[in-house]
Amino acid sequence: MEPDPTASAHAVAVVGPGRAGTTLASALAAAGHRVVGPLGREDALGDLDVDLVLLCVPDAVISSVARSLPRRDGRLVGHVSGATPLTALGDHEALSLHPLTTIPREGADLTGVTAAVAGSTPRALEVATRLAGDVGMSPVSVAEEDRAAYHAAACVASNFLVTLEGAAEALAATAGLSRERLVPLVRATVESWAERGPERALTGPIARGDEQTVAGHRAAVAERLPEHLGLFDALAAATRTLAGRPAPDPTPATDAPSRPPMRTVTTVAELRAGLAAARRAGRSIGLVPTMGALHEGHLTLVRTAAEQCEEVVVSLFVNPTQFDDAGDLAAYPRDEARDAELAAAAGASWLFAPSADVVYPPGFATRVSVSGVSEPLEGEHRGALHFDGVALVVTKLFSMVGADVAFFGQKDAQQVAVVRRVATDLDLPTRIETVPTVREPDGLAMSSRNVRLAPEDRVRALALRHGLDAVRDALLDGAGTERAVATGRSVMRDVGVEPEYLAVVDPSTFTPRDALSDHPVLVAVAARVGPVRLIDNELVGPVTGTAGRPTGVDPDADVADLVSDHTGPTGATPAPRTTGE
Protein backbone atom coordinates (compact mmCIF):
# COMPACT_ATOMS: atom_id res chain seq x y z
CA MET A 1 0.00 0.00 0.00
CA GLU A 2 1.36 3.42 -0.95
CA PRO A 3 2.06 5.87 1.89
CA ASP A 4 -0.36 8.78 2.10
CA PRO A 5 1.62 12.01 2.47
CA THR A 6 -1.54 14.06 3.04
CA ALA A 7 -2.40 12.13 6.19
CA SER A 8 -2.38 14.05 9.47
CA ALA A 9 0.94 12.52 10.57
CA HIS A 10 3.83 11.98 8.16
CA ALA A 11 6.94 9.85 8.14
CA VAL A 12 9.70 12.32 7.35
CA ALA A 13 13.40 11.62 6.78
CA VAL A 14 15.46 14.74 7.43
CA VAL A 15 18.81 14.77 5.63
CA GLY A 16 21.36 17.23 6.97
CA PRO A 17 22.49 17.34 10.60
CA GLY A 18 23.20 21.08 10.65
CA ARG A 19 21.22 23.76 12.47
CA ALA A 20 18.34 23.79 9.98
CA GLY A 21 18.01 20.01 9.82
CA THR A 22 18.28 19.51 13.56
CA THR A 23 15.80 22.31 14.28
CA LEU A 24 13.20 21.09 11.78
CA ALA A 25 13.58 17.46 12.83
CA SER A 26 12.93 18.41 16.45
CA ALA A 27 9.97 20.64 15.56
CA LEU A 28 8.35 18.04 13.30
CA ALA A 29 8.75 15.34 15.94
CA ALA A 30 7.22 17.63 18.58
CA ALA A 31 4.27 18.17 16.21
CA GLY A 32 3.57 14.44 16.17
CA HIS A 33 5.27 13.35 12.97
CA ARG A 34 7.50 10.26 12.76
CA VAL A 35 10.96 11.62 12.05
CA VAL A 36 14.00 9.69 10.85
CA GLY A 37 17.23 11.58 11.36
CA PRO A 38 18.66 14.05 10.91
CA LEU A 39 20.78 11.85 8.63
CA GLY A 40 24.11 12.61 7.01
CA ARG A 41 24.60 12.60 3.25
CA GLU A 42 26.86 9.59 3.66
CA ASP A 43 24.05 7.50 5.20
CA ALA A 44 22.15 4.94 3.14
CA LEU A 45 19.30 7.05 1.79
CA GLY A 46 18.00 4.78 -0.93
CA ASP A 47 15.98 2.44 1.32
CA LEU A 48 14.15 5.03 3.41
CA ASP A 49 10.56 3.94 4.09
CA VAL A 50 9.04 7.40 4.52
CA ASP A 51 6.46 9.69 2.94
CA LEU A 52 8.86 12.60 2.55
CA VAL A 53 12.61 13.08 2.33
CA LEU A 54 13.43 16.65 3.39
CA LEU A 55 16.89 17.83 2.29
CA CYS A 56 18.41 20.34 4.72
CA VAL A 57 21.74 20.41 2.89
CA PRO A 58 23.79 23.17 1.23
CA ASP A 59 22.23 24.52 -1.96
CA ALA A 60 25.17 23.33 -4.04
CA VAL A 61 24.52 19.65 -3.26
CA ILE A 62 20.71 19.55 -3.37
CA SER A 63 20.71 18.27 -6.95
CA SER A 64 23.30 15.55 -6.35
CA VAL A 65 21.58 14.27 -3.18
CA ALA A 66 18.21 14.27 -4.95
CA ARG A 67 19.69 12.27 -7.82
CA SER A 68 20.95 9.67 -5.37
CA LEU A 69 17.38 8.98 -4.20
CA PRO A 70 15.40 6.42 -6.22
CA ARG A 71 12.06 7.76 -7.43
CA ARG A 72 9.07 6.14 -5.71
CA ASP A 73 5.42 6.72 -6.44
CA GLY A 74 3.78 8.52 -3.57
CA ARG A 75 7.00 9.68 -1.93
CA LEU A 76 7.86 13.39 -1.92
CA VAL A 77 11.31 14.93 -1.91
CA GLY A 78 11.73 18.46 -0.61
CA HIS A 79 14.36 21.03 0.27
CA VAL A 80 14.50 24.02 2.61
CA SER A 81 16.36 26.43 0.31
CA GLY A 82 14.94 29.83 -0.52
CA ALA A 83 16.93 30.27 -3.74
CA THR A 84 17.07 26.80 -5.31
CA PRO A 85 14.27 25.98 -7.77
CA LEU A 86 12.19 22.82 -7.53
CA THR A 87 13.79 21.61 -10.76
CA ALA A 88 16.92 20.88 -8.73
CA LEU A 89 15.01 17.90 -7.28
CA GLY A 90 14.83 16.24 -10.68
CA ASP A 91 11.84 14.08 -11.54
CA HIS A 92 10.70 13.59 -7.94
CA GLU A 93 7.35 14.97 -6.84
CA ALA A 94 8.84 17.97 -5.13
CA LEU A 95 8.22 20.59 -2.48
CA SER A 96 10.17 23.31 -0.76
CA LEU A 97 9.76 24.84 2.67
CA HIS A 98 12.00 27.80 3.47
CA PRO A 99 11.91 29.36 6.96
CA LEU A 100 12.27 33.11 6.43
CA THR A 101 14.59 33.55 9.38
CA THR A 102 18.11 32.92 10.53
CA ILE A 103 18.60 29.79 12.64
CA PRO A 104 21.38 30.74 15.04
CA ARG A 105 21.34 27.49 17.01
CA GLU A 106 19.92 23.99 16.99
CA GLY A 107 16.38 23.79 18.33
CA ALA A 108 15.54 27.45 17.61
CA ASP A 109 11.86 28.36 18.04
CA LEU A 110 10.13 28.67 14.66
CA THR A 111 6.81 29.90 16.02
CA GLY A 112 5.47 32.82 14.00
CA VAL A 113 8.20 32.62 11.36
CA THR A 114 7.07 32.99 7.75
CA ALA A 115 7.72 29.90 5.61
CA ALA A 116 7.87 30.22 1.82
CA VAL A 117 6.33 27.04 0.40
CA ALA A 118 6.12 25.62 -3.11
CA GLY A 119 5.18 22.33 -4.71
CA SER A 120 5.48 20.71 -8.11
CA THR A 121 1.95 19.35 -7.69
CA PRO A 122 -1.08 20.56 -5.70
CA ARG A 123 -0.56 17.65 -3.30
CA ALA A 124 3.10 18.58 -2.72
CA LEU A 125 2.14 22.21 -2.04
CA GLU A 126 -0.54 21.06 0.40
CA VAL A 127 1.97 18.94 2.32
CA ALA A 128 4.51 21.78 2.48
CA THR A 129 1.82 24.16 3.72
CA ARG A 130 0.58 21.71 6.35
CA LEU A 131 4.05 20.91 7.68
CA ALA A 132 4.92 24.60 8.01
CA GLY A 133 1.74 25.18 10.00
CA ASP A 134 2.30 22.11 12.17
CA VAL A 135 5.61 23.51 13.48
CA GLY A 136 4.12 26.93 14.17
CA MET A 137 5.26 28.76 11.06
CA SER A 138 3.05 30.95 8.87
CA PRO A 139 3.14 29.52 5.33
CA VAL A 140 2.96 31.66 2.18
CA SER A 141 3.07 30.23 -1.33
CA VAL A 142 5.86 31.63 -3.53
CA ALA A 143 5.68 30.84 -7.25
CA GLU A 144 8.80 29.52 -8.97
CA GLU A 145 9.06 32.60 -11.18
CA ASP A 146 9.05 34.76 -8.02
CA ARG A 147 11.63 32.72 -6.13
CA ALA A 148 14.70 34.79 -7.07
CA ALA A 149 12.95 38.07 -6.16
CA TYR A 150 11.71 36.58 -2.88
CA HIS A 151 15.15 35.36 -1.88
CA ALA A 152 16.80 38.62 -2.99
CA ALA A 153 14.39 40.48 -0.70
CA ALA A 154 15.35 38.15 2.15
CA CYS A 155 19.05 38.77 1.50
CA VAL A 156 18.57 42.55 1.43
CA ALA A 157 16.59 42.41 4.68
CA SER A 158 19.07 40.12 6.44
CA ASN A 159 22.49 39.70 4.81
CA PHE A 160 22.80 43.21 3.42
CA LEU A 161 21.61 44.64 6.71
CA VAL A 162 24.55 42.93 8.40
CA THR A 163 26.85 44.40 5.75
CA LEU A 164 25.46 47.87 6.43
CA GLU A 165 25.87 47.50 10.16
CA GLY A 166 29.41 46.25 9.60
CA ALA A 167 30.19 49.44 7.68
CA ALA A 168 28.58 51.54 10.40
CA GLU A 169 30.57 49.68 13.04
CA ALA A 170 33.85 50.26 11.17
CA LEU A 171 33.14 53.98 10.77
CA ALA A 172 32.06 54.34 14.41
CA ALA A 173 35.29 52.64 15.50
CA THR A 174 37.27 55.48 13.89
CA ALA A 175 35.48 57.80 16.34
CA GLY A 176 36.12 55.52 19.33
CA LEU A 177 32.65 53.92 19.54
CA SER A 178 32.11 50.16 19.90
CA ARG A 179 29.40 48.06 18.28
CA GLU A 180 27.42 47.97 21.51
CA ARG A 181 26.89 51.75 21.29
CA LEU A 182 25.04 51.32 18.00
CA VAL A 183 22.83 48.37 19.00
CA PRO A 184 19.97 50.37 20.63
CA LEU A 185 19.77 52.64 17.58
CA VAL A 186 19.63 49.68 15.20
CA ARG A 187 16.94 47.92 17.23
CA ALA A 188 14.80 51.05 17.52
CA THR A 189 15.11 51.71 13.79
CA VAL A 190 14.09 48.17 12.82
CA GLU A 191 11.14 48.27 15.21
CA SER A 192 10.01 51.63 13.80
CA TRP A 193 10.24 50.29 10.23
CA ALA A 194 8.25 47.19 11.23
CA GLU A 195 5.50 49.27 12.86
CA ARG A 196 5.32 52.28 10.54
CA GLY A 197 6.80 51.32 7.17
CA PRO A 198 9.85 52.82 5.45
CA GLU A 199 8.48 56.26 4.53
CA ARG A 200 7.28 57.12 8.04
CA ALA A 201 10.23 55.48 9.80
CA LEU A 202 12.84 57.43 7.82
CA THR A 203 14.59 60.19 9.77
CA GLY A 204 17.91 62.02 9.49
CA PRO A 205 19.53 64.71 7.37
CA ILE A 206 18.40 63.43 3.96
CA ALA A 207 14.79 63.15 5.14
CA ARG A 208 14.86 66.80 6.22
CA GLY A 209 16.81 68.01 3.17
CA ASP A 210 20.02 68.91 5.03
CA GLU A 211 22.52 68.29 2.21
CA GLN A 212 25.24 70.29 3.98
CA THR A 213 25.34 67.68 6.75
CA VAL A 214 25.26 64.87 4.17
CA ALA A 215 28.25 66.43 2.44
CA GLY A 216 30.11 66.46 5.76
CA HIS A 217 29.27 62.79 6.28
CA ARG A 218 30.52 61.95 2.81
CA ALA A 219 33.80 63.76 3.42
CA ALA A 220 34.31 61.80 6.66
CA VAL A 221 33.69 58.49 4.89
CA ALA A 222 36.05 59.47 2.07
CA GLU A 223 38.78 60.29 4.57
CA ARG A 224 38.40 57.39 7.00
CA LEU A 225 36.84 54.52 5.04
CA PRO A 226 37.27 55.33 1.34
CA GLU A 227 36.46 51.74 0.39
CA HIS A 228 32.87 52.41 1.58
CA LEU A 229 32.38 55.65 -0.37
CA GLY A 230 30.56 53.91 -3.21
CA LEU A 231 28.24 52.24 -0.70
CA PHE A 232 27.56 55.58 0.99
CA ASP A 233 26.74 57.27 -2.32
CA ALA A 234 24.40 54.46 -3.41
CA LEU A 235 22.57 54.50 -0.08
CA ALA A 236 22.30 58.29 -0.10
CA ALA A 237 20.77 58.20 -3.59
CA ALA A 238 18.28 55.49 -2.59
CA THR A 239 17.39 57.37 0.59
CA ARG A 240 16.71 60.57 -1.39
CA THR A 241 14.35 58.58 -3.60
CA LEU A 242 12.53 57.18 -0.55
CA ALA A 243 12.30 60.65 1.01
CA GLY A 244 11.21 62.30 -2.23
CA ARG A 245 14.18 64.66 -2.10
CA PRO A 246 16.06 65.78 -5.23
CA ALA A 247 19.73 65.00 -5.67
CA PRO A 248 22.01 67.99 -5.00
CA ASP A 249 23.24 69.84 -8.07
CA PRO A 250 26.75 68.62 -8.89
CA THR A 251 29.53 71.18 -9.15
CA PRO A 252 30.32 71.59 -12.83
CA ALA A 253 33.80 70.37 -13.76
CA THR A 254 35.38 73.26 -15.62
CA ASP A 255 38.74 71.57 -16.15
CA ALA A 256 37.50 68.19 -17.41
CA PRO A 257 35.83 68.42 -20.83
CA SER A 258 33.31 65.67 -21.60
CA ARG A 259 34.37 62.89 -23.95
CA PRO A 260 33.01 62.94 -27.50
CA PRO A 261 30.67 60.09 -28.53
CA MET A 262 32.33 56.70 -28.96
CA ARG A 263 33.27 55.71 -32.51
CA THR A 264 33.20 52.14 -33.80
CA VAL A 265 35.87 51.09 -36.32
CA THR A 266 36.54 47.73 -37.92
CA THR A 267 39.87 48.12 -39.72
CA VAL A 268 43.40 48.92 -38.62
CA ALA A 269 43.58 51.84 -41.03
CA GLU A 270 40.45 53.45 -39.55
CA LEU A 271 41.75 52.96 -36.02
CA ARG A 272 45.19 54.42 -36.69
CA ALA A 273 43.76 57.36 -38.61
CA GLY A 274 41.32 58.08 -35.80
CA LEU A 275 44.02 57.99 -33.13
CA ALA A 276 46.57 60.00 -35.12
CA ALA A 277 45.33 63.39 -33.94
CA ALA A 278 45.24 62.27 -30.31
CA ARG A 279 48.76 60.93 -30.61
CA ARG A 280 50.05 64.16 -32.15
CA ALA A 281 48.43 66.11 -29.31
CA GLY A 282 50.20 63.93 -26.75
CA ARG A 283 46.97 62.45 -25.41
CA SER A 284 47.38 59.21 -23.43
CA ILE A 285 45.83 56.07 -24.97
CA GLY A 286 44.54 53.12 -22.99
CA LEU A 287 43.57 49.70 -24.35
CA VAL A 288 41.06 47.26 -22.88
CA PRO A 289 41.28 43.98 -24.84
CA THR A 290 38.06 41.91 -24.63
CA MET A 291 36.32 39.09 -26.44
CA GLY A 292 32.94 40.76 -25.99
CA ALA A 293 29.93 39.62 -23.93
CA LEU A 294 30.81 42.52 -21.64
CA HIS A 295 29.91 42.35 -17.95
CA GLU A 296 30.65 44.48 -14.91
CA GLY A 297 34.24 43.22 -14.76
CA HIS A 298 34.97 44.51 -18.26
CA LEU A 299 33.13 47.75 -17.58
CA THR A 300 35.21 48.34 -14.47
CA LEU A 301 38.26 47.95 -16.69
CA VAL A 302 36.89 50.53 -19.10
CA ARG A 303 36.05 52.98 -16.32
CA THR A 304 39.52 52.51 -14.84
CA ALA A 305 41.09 53.18 -18.22
CA ALA A 306 38.93 56.30 -18.62
CA GLU A 307 40.16 57.59 -15.27
CA GLN A 308 43.81 57.17 -16.26
CA CYS A 309 43.80 57.82 -20.01
CA GLU A 310 42.41 60.50 -22.31
CA GLU A 311 41.56 58.05 -25.13
CA VAL A 312 40.22 54.57 -24.38
CA VAL A 313 40.12 51.84 -27.01
CA VAL A 314 38.01 48.75 -26.26
CA SER A 315 38.80 45.89 -28.62
CA LEU A 316 36.03 43.40 -29.35
CA PHE A 317 37.44 40.26 -30.96
CA VAL A 318 36.68 36.61 -30.22
CA ASN A 319 40.15 35.27 -30.96
CA PRO A 320 39.88 31.84 -32.64
CA THR A 321 43.57 31.02 -32.09
CA GLN A 322 43.20 30.72 -28.30
CA PHE A 323 40.35 28.17 -28.32
CA ASP A 324 41.26 24.50 -28.17
CA ASP A 325 37.62 23.44 -28.46
CA ALA A 326 35.66 24.36 -31.60
CA GLY A 327 32.41 23.90 -29.69
CA ASP A 328 33.53 26.33 -27.02
CA LEU A 329 34.40 28.89 -29.71
CA ALA A 330 31.03 28.45 -31.42
CA ALA A 331 29.13 28.75 -28.12
CA TYR A 332 30.97 31.87 -26.94
CA PRO A 333 28.32 34.61 -26.49
CA ARG A 334 28.33 37.48 -29.00
CA ASP A 335 26.22 40.66 -29.02
CA GLU A 336 28.14 43.56 -30.56
CA ALA A 337 25.28 46.08 -30.35
CA ARG A 338 24.84 45.48 -26.61
CA ASP A 339 28.62 45.57 -26.04
CA ALA A 340 28.93 48.86 -27.92
CA GLU A 341 26.23 50.48 -25.79
CA LEU A 342 27.84 49.30 -22.55
CA ALA A 343 31.37 50.30 -23.58
CA ALA A 344 30.23 53.79 -24.55
CA ALA A 345 28.41 54.29 -21.25
CA ALA A 346 31.52 53.21 -19.34
CA GLY A 347 33.71 55.82 -21.04
CA ALA A 348 35.20 54.19 -24.14
CA SER A 349 36.33 56.51 -26.92
CA TRP A 350 36.75 53.82 -29.56
CA LEU A 351 35.30 50.36 -30.13
CA PHE A 352 37.63 48.34 -32.33
CA ALA A 353 35.64 45.37 -33.67
CA PRO A 354 37.71 43.73 -36.44
CA SER A 355 36.77 40.54 -38.25
CA ALA A 356 39.04 37.48 -38.20
CA ASP A 357 40.20 38.34 -41.74
CA VAL A 358 41.39 41.76 -40.54
CA VAL A 359 43.40 40.33 -37.66
CA TYR A 360 44.61 37.25 -39.56
CA PRO A 361 44.49 38.13 -43.27
CA PRO A 362 44.99 35.47 -45.96
CA GLY A 363 48.55 34.23 -45.96
CA PHE A 364 49.16 35.09 -42.32
CA ALA A 365 52.02 32.87 -41.12
CA THR A 366 53.49 34.38 -37.92
CA ARG A 367 53.46 32.87 -34.44
CA VAL A 368 54.39 34.30 -31.05
CA SER A 369 55.27 31.64 -28.50
CA VAL A 370 56.24 32.11 -24.85
CA SER A 371 57.96 29.26 -23.02
CA GLY A 372 58.04 28.67 -19.28
CA VAL A 373 55.17 30.62 -17.76
CA SER A 374 52.75 29.46 -20.48
CA GLU A 375 53.33 25.73 -19.96
CA PRO A 376 51.69 24.68 -16.64
CA LEU A 377 48.02 24.89 -15.58
CA GLU A 378 46.10 26.51 -18.47
CA GLY A 379 48.88 25.62 -20.90
CA GLU A 380 48.75 21.97 -19.88
CA HIS A 381 44.95 21.67 -19.97
CA ARG A 382 44.16 23.86 -22.98
CA GLY A 383 47.20 22.99 -25.04
CA ALA A 384 50.30 24.92 -26.02
CA LEU A 385 48.52 26.73 -28.84
CA HIS A 386 46.18 28.50 -26.38
CA PHE A 387 48.78 30.90 -25.00
CA ASP A 388 50.44 31.13 -28.41
CA GLY A 389 47.11 32.54 -29.57
CA VAL A 390 46.95 34.93 -26.61
CA ALA A 391 50.51 36.13 -27.16
CA LEU A 392 49.93 36.63 -30.87
CA VAL A 393 46.67 38.59 -30.63
CA VAL A 394 47.96 40.80 -27.81
CA THR A 395 51.12 41.58 -29.76
CA LYS A 396 48.96 42.51 -32.76
CA LEU A 397 46.59 44.65 -30.68
CA PHE A 398 49.47 46.48 -29.03
CA SER A 399 50.88 47.21 -32.50
CA MET A 400 47.52 48.21 -34.01
CA VAL A 401 46.51 50.54 -31.17
CA GLY A 402 49.88 51.82 -29.97
CA ALA A 403 48.48 52.13 -26.46
CA ASP A 404 50.41 53.65 -23.58
CA VAL A 405 48.64 51.37 -21.07
CA ALA A 406 46.72 48.10 -21.42
CA PHE A 407 44.31 46.92 -18.71
CA PHE A 408 43.86 43.24 -17.78
CA GLY A 409 42.01 41.38 -15.05
CA GLN A 410 43.44 39.32 -12.19
CA LYS A 411 41.03 36.45 -12.93
CA ASP A 412 43.18 35.68 -15.98
CA ALA A 413 46.39 35.78 -13.94
CA GLN A 414 48.38 33.34 -16.07
CA GLN A 415 47.36 35.16 -19.24
CA VAL A 416 48.59 38.42 -17.72
CA ALA A 417 51.90 36.79 -16.82
CA VAL A 418 52.28 35.67 -20.44
CA VAL A 419 51.44 39.17 -21.69
CA ARG A 420 54.03 40.71 -19.34
CA ARG A 421 56.63 38.29 -20.67
CA VAL A 422 55.80 39.23 -24.26
CA ALA A 423 55.94 42.96 -23.52
CA THR A 424 59.32 42.59 -21.81
CA ASP A 425 60.95 40.27 -24.34
CA LEU A 426 59.80 42.25 -27.40
CA ASP A 427 60.47 45.68 -25.85
CA LEU A 428 56.85 46.73 -26.37
CA PRO A 429 56.27 50.22 -24.92
CA THR A 430 52.78 49.43 -23.58
CA ARG A 431 52.52 49.39 -19.78
CA ILE A 432 50.44 46.58 -18.22
CA GLU A 433 47.89 47.28 -15.47
CA THR A 434 46.48 44.31 -13.58
CA VAL A 435 43.45 44.84 -11.34
CA PRO A 436 41.54 42.50 -9.01
CA THR A 437 38.64 40.29 -9.99
CA VAL A 438 35.07 41.55 -9.87
CA ARG A 439 32.78 39.01 -8.23
CA GLU A 440 29.08 38.34 -8.05
CA PRO A 441 27.53 39.01 -4.60
CA ASP A 442 27.95 35.31 -3.70
CA GLY A 443 31.65 35.30 -4.63
CA LEU A 444 31.58 33.76 -8.11
CA ALA A 445 34.11 35.45 -10.38
CA MET A 446 32.36 37.36 -13.16
CA SER A 447 32.88 35.76 -16.56
CA SER A 448 31.22 35.97 -19.95
CA ARG A 449 30.81 32.20 -19.68
CA ASN A 450 28.55 32.47 -16.61
CA VAL A 451 25.52 33.18 -18.81
CA ARG A 452 25.82 29.63 -20.17
CA LEU A 453 25.42 28.05 -16.72
CA ALA A 454 22.12 26.27 -16.09
CA PRO A 455 20.46 27.33 -12.78
CA GLU A 456 21.64 24.24 -10.91
CA ASP A 457 25.15 24.57 -12.37
CA ARG A 458 25.23 28.25 -11.37
CA VAL A 459 24.89 27.08 -7.75
CA ARG A 460 27.53 24.36 -8.19
CA ALA A 461 29.93 26.87 -9.78
CA LEU A 462 30.52 28.34 -6.33
CA ALA A 463 32.67 25.27 -5.72
CA LEU A 464 35.58 27.15 -7.32
CA ARG A 465 35.28 29.99 -4.80
CA HIS A 466 34.86 27.57 -1.91
CA GLY A 467 37.88 25.52 -3.05
CA LEU A 468 40.06 28.65 -3.15
CA ASP A 469 38.83 29.68 0.29
CA ALA A 470 39.66 26.26 1.72
CA VAL A 471 43.20 26.28 0.30
CA ARG A 472 43.80 29.85 1.46
CA ASP A 473 42.60 29.11 5.00
CA ALA A 474 44.72 25.96 5.21
CA LEU A 475 47.84 27.82 4.02
CA LEU A 476 47.24 30.63 6.49
CA ASP A 477 46.89 28.03 9.24
CA GLY A 478 50.37 26.73 8.39
CA ALA A 479 49.55 23.75 6.19
CA GLY A 480 51.83 22.78 3.34
CA THR A 481 50.68 22.97 -0.24
CA GLU A 482 49.86 19.26 -0.57
CA ARG A 483 47.52 19.20 2.43
CA ALA A 484 45.98 22.58 1.59
CA VAL A 485 45.21 21.50 -1.98
CA ALA A 486 43.76 18.18 -0.78
CA THR A 487 41.41 20.12 1.50
CA GLY A 488 40.29 22.34 -1.36
CA ARG A 489 39.71 19.37 -3.69
CA SER A 490 37.60 17.68 -1.05
CA VAL A 491 35.43 20.79 -0.65
CA MET A 492 34.86 20.96 -4.40
CA ARG A 493 34.12 17.26 -4.77
CA ASP A 494 31.52 17.49 -2.01
CA VAL A 495 29.36 19.52 -4.38
CA GLY A 496 30.09 17.36 -7.40
CA VAL A 497 32.76 19.49 -9.07
CA GLU A 498 36.10 17.90 -10.00
CA PRO A 499 38.86 20.47 -10.54
CA GLU A 500 40.99 20.20 -13.65
CA TYR A 501 43.68 21.74 -11.51
CA LEU A 502 43.94 23.32 -8.08
CA ALA A 503 47.46 24.54 -7.48
CA VAL A 504 49.64 26.83 -5.41
CA VAL A 505 52.16 28.63 -7.61
CA ASP A 506 54.47 31.60 -7.83
CA PRO A 507 52.35 34.50 -9.18
CA SER A 508 55.09 35.59 -11.58
CA THR A 509 56.55 32.35 -12.98
CA PHE A 510 53.69 29.92 -12.21
CA THR A 511 56.15 27.38 -10.86
CA PRO A 512 54.87 25.29 -7.90
CA ARG A 513 55.29 26.60 -4.36
CA ASP A 514 55.46 24.29 -1.33
CA ALA A 515 54.05 26.69 1.25
CA LEU A 516 53.78 30.32 2.24
CA SER A 517 57.15 31.95 2.80
CA ASP A 518 58.38 35.53 2.46
CA HIS A 519 56.48 36.15 -0.78
CA PRO A 520 52.83 35.81 -1.80
CA VAL A 521 51.56 32.73 -3.60
CA LEU A 522 48.77 32.37 -6.13
CA VAL A 523 46.10 29.73 -5.61
CA ALA A 524 44.64 28.89 -9.03
CA VAL A 525 41.71 26.66 -9.98
CA ALA A 526 39.93 25.50 -13.12
CA ALA A 527 36.93 23.20 -13.46
CA ARG A 528 34.09 22.29 -15.79
CA VAL A 529 30.66 22.89 -14.31
CA GLY A 530 28.23 21.25 -16.67
CA PRO A 531 29.45 22.18 -20.16
CA VAL A 532 31.12 25.41 -19.02
CA ARG A 533 34.80 25.71 -18.16
CA LEU A 534 35.55 28.26 -15.42
CA ILE A 535 38.76 29.57 -13.83
CA ASP A 536 39.54 31.62 -10.75
CA ASN A 537 42.45 32.44 -8.46
CA GLU A 538 43.42 34.25 -5.29
CA LEU A 539 46.64 35.78 -4.02
CA VAL A 540 47.64 34.70 -0.52
CA GLY A 541 50.37 36.67 1.19
CA PRO A 542 52.82 36.38 4.07
CA VAL A 543 51.74 39.63 5.76
CA THR A 544 51.69 39.20 9.52
CA GLY A 545 48.67 40.45 11.42
CA THR A 546 48.42 41.69 14.97
CA ALA A 547 48.17 38.16 16.30
CA GLY A 548 51.27 37.05 14.41
CA ARG A 549 49.20 34.98 11.97
CA PRO A 550 49.68 35.38 8.21
CA THR A 551 46.82 37.12 6.47
CA GLY A 552 45.52 37.34 2.92
CA VAL A 553 46.92 39.81 0.42
CA ASP A 554 45.27 43.22 0.12
CA PRO A 555 42.56 42.57 -2.50
CA ASP A 556 43.18 45.95 -4.13
CA ALA A 557 46.90 45.35 -4.70
CA ASP A 558 48.36 44.92 -8.18
CA VAL A 559 49.95 41.51 -8.72
CA ALA A 560 53.11 43.15 -10.02
CA ASP A 561 53.44 45.16 -6.83
CA LEU A 562 53.26 42.00 -4.73
CA VAL A 563 55.97 39.87 -6.29
CA SER A 564 59.57 40.97 -6.01
CA ASP A 565 60.87 38.94 -8.94
CA HIS A 566 58.27 39.82 -11.58
CA THR A 567 59.33 40.80 -15.06
CA GLY A 568 57.83 43.14 -17.62
CA PRO A 569 56.37 46.63 -17.55
CA THR A 570 53.91 47.30 -14.80
CA GLY A 571 51.56 50.05 -13.76
CA ALA A 572 52.55 52.43 -11.03
CA THR A 573 49.06 52.86 -9.62
CA PRO A 574 46.84 49.89 -8.73
CA ALA A 575 43.40 50.20 -10.29
CA PRO A 576 40.09 49.38 -8.55
CA ARG A 577 38.64 46.06 -9.77
CA THR A 578 38.07 44.02 -12.90
CA THR A 579 38.06 40.66 -14.58
CA GLY A 580 38.93 39.12 -17.92
CA GLU A 581 36.73 36.92 -20.11
Summary of the structure (lengths in Angstrom):
residues: 581
radius of gyration: 27.2
end to end distance: 55.8
largest distance: 87.5
contacts: 1837
relative contact order: 0.08
helix: 44%
strand: 16%
